[in-house]
Every structure is written in structure tokens, then in C-alpha cells.
Amino acid sequence: MSDTVVRIGPALAVAVVLLAVVAVAVTHLGRTGHERAVAWSSMRAAVQLGLLAVVLGLLVRHIWLSAGFVVLMALVAAWTAAGRVIGRRPTVSETARLLLPVAAPSVVVVSALIVVGVLPATGLALIPSAGIMIGGAMNTTSLTGRRALDELTSRRGEVEAAMSLGLSNHQARMEICRTAASTALIPALDQTRTVGLVTIPGAFVGMVLGGASTTDAAVMQLFVLISILAVSSCAMVATTELVARGVLVARR
């Protein structure tokens, strides 16, 4: 086995457990209130990735089963983003509305790449590519919606003042929430422009540790970053529009 290939074994398992314990301990000692969430998230990740490893081996053999799994990912992502945006358990209709910014851009991009032959029409290519993009769009949607709604709540008087000057409700709300909402794109922007200088992202590290050449890893990482930036931009604009039109409302 090459020295560049990560060794999967008991030592790695112990390292993962210790890192999870450190995360829980630090959040507890720092009185952040997130120690339970960190512990639960870590356990969920372990279980879900274990199940994914088993299920993925079956799904990738059939393109339609793979497409169905992508639909499931989109629904879970939309439900998660809706809960973050409105601050409570979302309804079916609220989850459906978030499918537009969370899933639509990713589905369009992945479909186009398959049609032109950049990605093969296989489950092994479809599921990871769609998952990366949907995950990025989900995070941007959550941040965009939450920040836009917070801004509208704290500056309600400015919305009313703008309407008194002749702006429509949509125009007034858009003027207030657009700037705050646009900050949701900062993580994706910073990750893209500092790659290789400040950060070495997971896709690059994973491929190199898996034995791929550094050139192939760099090309794939560039694809990941630019695709996330593209779908995140679409998600930000679509979510801001939904908030400005009053389709998404904060918890009451």
C-alpha cells in the first residue's frame, strides 16, 4: 500500500471518537449551549454514513434508483433549510417552497453536465455530484433566509417608510433585505478564492489520500468549488426573492 493512502483501521476510529469528544468538551467548557447538538450530530453522521456506504453500493448500479436518492436528498435539504429559516418545524408547503433555491439549481447543473458528457450517466457520478451541490445550496439558503428575515424584523419601520414614498411592498422589502442576504455568499466566496493558499478542501485531500494524482485532485476540487459557487449564487437570489415576496415568514 502506498504511503499516501490513508489507513482505515482501529487507529482512525479512535481518532474520530477523540475528535468528537474534544468538540463536545470545548463547546461545553465554552458554555456555548451546543454540546448536545455536537454530540448528536457526530453520532448521526456516523450512523448515516455507515448506512450510506451500504445503500450506495446498491443504488449506484441503477440510475433511476440513484435519481430517487437524489430526490430524497433534496427533500431533506429543503426541510432542513426551511426549519433554519423560519425557526420552527416547517410544514410540507414551506418545505416545498424551499425546493426551488435548494434543489433546482443543482438538478439543472448536474443534468446539463450529464447531457454534454462531462459527467457519466451513472449513480456513482450522479449522487456525489448532486449531494455536494445540494449541500452547498442548502447552507446558503439557510443563511440567506435567516439574515433577510432578521433584517426585515429589525428595520420594519424603514420598510413602511419606503412604502410611504411610493415603493411597492416587494420593492421596499427587497431594498432592506438584499444587502444582508447577500452576506450568505461570503463563505462560498472565501473558500473559493483562498483555496490552495489558506484552505485545502476535503475533496482534494480525500482524493490524494485515496491515491489519486495531485493534478486530478486539483481539477476535481476546482469543479466542486465552482459548482458550489454557482448553485449557491442561484440559491441566494431565489431565497431573497421568496423572502421579499413574503413567501417565507419568521417564527411568531
C-alpha positions as CSV (number, residue, x, y, z in Angstrom):
1,M,0.0,0.0,0.0
2,S,1.3,3.5,-0.9
3,D,2.3,5.8,2.0
4,T,-0.1,8.4,0.6
5,V,-3.2,6.2,1.1
6,V,-4.9,6.7,4.4
7,R,-5.1,3.6,6.5
8,I,-8.6,2.7,7.6
9,G,-8.5,0.8,10.9
10,P,-8.8,1.0,14.7
11,A,-6.4,3.9,15.0
12,L,-8.5,6.0,12.7
13,A,-11.7,5.1,14.5
14,V,-10.1,6.1,17.8
15,A,-9.0,9.4,16.3
16,V,-12.6,10.1,15.1
17,V,-14.0,9.4,18.6
18,L,-11.4,11.5,20.3
19,L,-12.0,14.4,18.0
20,A,-15.8,14.2,18.6
21,V,-15.1,14.2,22.4
22,V,-12.9,17.2,22.1
23,A,-15.6,19.1,20.1
24,V,-18.2,18.3,22.8
25,A,-15.8,19.2,25.7
26,V,-14.8,22.5,24.2
27,T,-18.4,23.6,23.4
28,H,-19.4,22.6,27.0
29,L,-16.5,24.4,28.7
30,G,-17.1,27.4,26.5
31,R,-20.7,27.4,27.6
32,T,-22.0,27.7,24.1
33,G,-25.0,25.5,24.7
34,H,-24.2,23.4,21.7
35,E,-22.5,20.4,23.3
36,R,-25.6,18.2,22.9
37,A,-26.0,19.3,19.3
38,V,-22.4,18.5,18.6
39,A,-22.6,15.0,20.2
40,W,-25.9,14.2,18.4
41,S,-24.6,15.5,15.1
42,S,-21.5,13.4,15.4
43,M,-23.5,10.2,16.2
44,R,-25.9,10.9,13.4
45,A,-23.1,11.4,11.0
46,A,-21.5,8.1,11.9
47,V,-24.8,6.2,11.6
48,Q,-25.9,7.9,8.4
49,L,-22.5,7.5,6.6
50,G,-22.5,3.8,7.6
51,L,-25.9,3.4,6.1
52,L,-24.9,5.4,3.1
53,A,-21.9,3.1,2.5
54,V,-24.2,0.1,2.5
55,V,-27.1,1.6,0.5
56,L,-24.9,3.4,-2.0
57,G,-23.4,0.1,-3.2
58,L,-26.8,-1.0,-4.3
59,L,-28.1,2.4,-5.6
60,V,-25.2,3.2,-7.9
61,R,-25.9,0.2,-10.0
62,H,-29.3,1.6,-11.2
63,I,-29.5,5.2,-12.5
64,W,-33.2,5.5,-11.6
65,L,-32.7,4.4,-8.0
66,S,-29.8,6.9,-7.8
67,A,-32.1,9.6,-9.1
68,G,-34.7,8.7,-6.5
69,F,-32.0,9.0,-3.8
70,V,-31.1,12.5,-5.1
71,V,-34.8,13.4,-4.7
72,L,-34.7,12.2,-1.1
73,M,-31.6,14.3,-0.5
74,A,-33.3,17.4,-2.0
75,L,-36.3,16.9,0.3
76,V,-34.3,16.5,3.4
77,A,-32.2,19.6,2.5
78,A,-35.2,21.7,1.8
79,W,-36.8,20.6,5.1
80,T,-33.6,21.4,7.0
81,A,-33.2,24.8,5.3
82,A,-36.9,25.7,5.9
83,G,-36.5,24.9,9.6
84,R,-33.5,27.1,9.9
85,V,-35.1,30.0,8.0
86,I,-38.5,30.1,9.8
87,G,-37.2,29.0,13.2
88,R,-39.7,26.1,13.7
89,R,-40.6,22.7,12.3
90,P,-41.6,23.5,8.7
91,T,-44.8,22.4,7.1
92,V,-45.0,20.4,3.8
93,S,-45.8,23.5,1.8
94,E,-42.9,25.5,3.4
95,T,-40.5,22.7,2.6
96,A,-41.8,22.5,-1.0
97,R,-41.2,26.3,-1.4
98,L,-37.5,25.8,-0.4
99,L,-37.0,23.2,-3.1
100,L,-36.6,26.0,-5.6
101,P,-33.4,27.5,-4.1
102,V,-32.1,24.3,-2.5
103,A,-32.6,21.8,-5.3
104,A,-33.5,23.3,-8.6
105,P,-30.1,24.9,-9.4
106,S,-28.3,21.6,-8.6
107,V,-30.6,19.5,-10.6
108,V,-30.2,21.8,-13.7
109,V,-26.4,21.9,-13.4
110,V,-26.0,18.1,-12.9
111,S,-28.5,17.3,-15.7
112,A,-26.6,19.7,-18.1
113,L,-23.3,18.1,-17.2
114,I,-24.6,14.6,-17.9
115,V,-26.2,15.7,-21.2
116,V,-23.0,17.2,-22.5
117,G,-21.0,14.2,-21.4
118,V,-18.9,15.9,-18.6
119,L,-20.4,13.5,-16.0
120,P,-21.2,9.9,-16.9
121,A,-24.9,8.9,-16.5
122,T,-24.1,6.6,-13.6
123,G,-25.2,6.6,-10.0
124,L,-21.6,6.8,-8.8
125,A,-21.3,10.2,-10.5
126,L,-24.8,11.4,-10.0
127,I,-25.2,11.0,-6.3
128,P,-21.9,12.6,-5.1
129,S,-22.1,15.5,-7.5
130,A,-25.7,16.3,-6.7
131,G,-25.1,15.9,-3.0
132,I,-22.2,18.3,-3.0
133,M,-24.2,21.0,-4.8
134,I,-27.5,20.5,-2.9
135,G,-25.5,20.7,0.4
136,G,-23.9,24.0,-0.7
137,A,-27.2,25.4,-1.8
138,M,-28.9,24.3,1.5
139,N,-26.3,26.2,3.6
140,T,-26.6,29.3,1.5
141,T,-30.4,29.2,1.6
142,S,-30.5,28.8,5.4
143,L,-28.1,31.8,5.9
144,T,-29.8,34.0,3.3
145,G,-33.3,33.4,4.6
146,R,-32.4,33.8,8.2
147,R,-30.5,37.0,7.7
148,A,-33.1,38.5,5.3
149,L,-35.9,37.9,7.8
150,D,-33.9,39.2,10.7
151,E,-33.1,42.4,8.8
152,L,-36.8,42.9,7.9
153,T,-37.8,42.4,11.5
154,S,-35.3,44.9,12.9
155,R,-35.9,47.5,10.2
156,R,-39.7,47.2,9.8
157,G,-40.0,51.0,10.1
158,E,-37.8,51.5,7.1
159,V,-39.9,49.2,5.1
160,E,-43.0,51.2,6.0
161,A,-41.2,54.5,5.2
162,A,-40.1,53.2,1.8
163,M,-43.7,52.2,1.0
164,S,-44.9,55.7,2.0
165,L,-42.6,57.1,-0.6
166,G,-44.3,55.1,-3.3
167,L,-42.4,51.8,-3.4
168,S,-44.4,48.6,-3.5
169,N,-44.2,46.2,-0.6
170,H,-42.0,43.9,-2.6
171,Q,-39.6,46.7,-3.6
172,A,-39.4,48.1,-0.1
173,R,-38.7,44.7,1.4
174,M,-36.1,43.9,-1.2
175,E,-34.3,47.2,-0.6
176,I,-33.9,46.3,3.1
177,C,-33.1,42.6,3.0
178,R,-31.0,42.3,-0.2
179,T,-27.7,43.6,1.4
180,A,-28.0,41.4,4.5
181,A,-29.0,38.4,2.4
182,S,-26.0,38.7,0.1
183,T,-23.6,38.1,3.0
184,A,-24.7,34.5,2.9
185,L,-22.5,34.0,-0.2
186,I,-19.3,35.1,1.7
187,P,-18.4,31.6,2.9
188,A,-18.5,30.1,-0.6
189,L,-16.6,33.1,-2.0
190,D,-13.9,33.0,0.7
191,Q,-13.5,29.2,0.3
192,T,-13.1,29.6,-3.5
193,R,-10.6,32.5,-3.6
194,T,-8.4,31.2,-0.7
195,V,-8.2,27.6,-1.9
196,G,-4.6,26.4,-2.1
197,L,-3.4,29.4,-0.1
198,V,-5.4,29.2,3.2
199,T,-7.5,26.1,2.8
200,I,-7.0,22.6,1.3
201,P,-10.6,21.4,0.9
202,G,-11.9,17.9,1.6
203,A,-12.3,16.7,-2.0
204,F,-8.6,17.4,-2.7
205,V,-7.4,15.8,0.5
206,G,-9.7,12.8,0.1
207,M,-8.5,12.1,-3.5
208,V,-4.8,12.4,-2.6
209,L,-5.2,10.2,0.4
210,G,-7.1,7.8,-1.8
211,G,-4.1,7.5,-4.1
212,A,-5.1,10.0,-6.9
213,S,-2.6,12.3,-8.5
214,T,-2.4,15.8,-7.2
215,T,-3.3,17.1,-10.7
216,D,-6.5,15.1,-10.8
217,A,-7.4,16.1,-7.3
218,A,-6.9,19.8,-8.1
219,V,-9.1,19.6,-11.2
220,M,-11.9,17.8,-9.3
221,Q,-11.6,20.3,-6.4
222,L,-12.0,23.2,-8.8
223,F,-15.1,21.6,-10.3
224,V,-16.5,21.2,-6.8
225,L,-15.8,24.8,-5.7
226,I,-17.1,26.4,-8.9
227,S,-20.3,24.3,-8.9
228,I,-21.0,25.1,-5.3
229,L,-20.4,28.8,-6.0
230,A,-22.8,28.6,-9.0
231,V,-25.7,26.9,-7.2
232,S,-25.1,29.0,-4.1
233,S,-25.5,32.2,-6.1
234,C,-28.7,30.9,-7.5
235,A,-29.9,29.9,-4.1
236,M,-29.1,33.3,-2.6
237,V,-31.0,35.2,-5.2
238,A,-34.0,32.9,-5.2
239,T,-34.3,32.8,-1.4
240,T,-34.1,36.6,-1.2
241,E,-36.9,36.9,-3.7
242,L,-39.0,34.5,-1.7
243,V,-38.5,36.5,1.5
244,A,-39.1,39.8,-0.2
245,R,-42.4,38.5,-1.6
246,G,-43.5,37.3,1.8
247,V,-43.5,33.6,0.8
248,L,-41.2,32.8,3.8
249,V,-42.1,34.3,7.2
250,A,-40.3,34.2,10.5
251,R,-41.4,32.3,13.6
252,R,-44.2,34.1,15.5
